Amino acid sequence: MFFLLLFFLIISTLANPSVLKLTLPSSKPGVQMQKQQITIEVDGNHQYVINKTPIPFTDLENALRIEIAKIAEGDATVVLKFDNSLTIQDLADVMQIGYSLGVKMVLATKPPNK
């Protein structure tokens, strides 16, 4: 019985489903982060999600400011998950918000198909 409980606890911590269906751009594997992170997902229909919470673009800066304040160390990193059908301007708009808040931002990608 204990092993069954342990199994479900481990599986539940590993399960982190994405709220939006995204097709990420591809890149070669890099260094993985070990910091606390905030995830911003944007799909092809310009739906914005911060840490699994849908939010309109007009409220993105305030919502991001709140999420940054929740991280005690003040060393937040924002992971951007953008659908590959979006324009560079869409990415630049979100990155400008991060720059104004003084937070580090990285773009999530998927490994290239071989």
C-alpha positions, 0 to 999 in steps of 0.5 A: 500500500505504501509503495502504491501511494509513493508511486502516485506521489512521484507520478503526480509531481512529474505530471505538468501538462501544458494548458495550451497546445503549442508547436515550439520552435526547434533548437539544439539542446542546451543547459537546463535551468535550476532556478524558480521559473515563471512560464508564459505560454502564447498560442497561435490565437494570441491567448496568453497563459502565465503559470497555467492561468489565462490572462489577456495581453492588457493585464500581462505586465501586472500579472507578471509583476505579481508572479515575480513578487511571489518568488522570494529570492528575487531571481525569477526567470521567465520561460517563454513558450511561443507558438512558432506561427507567431511573429517576432513582434509578438515575441518582442512585445512580451520581452519588452514587458520583461525588460521593463520589469527587470526579469530574465527571459528565455525562449523555450524550444524543442529539439530538431527532428532528425 
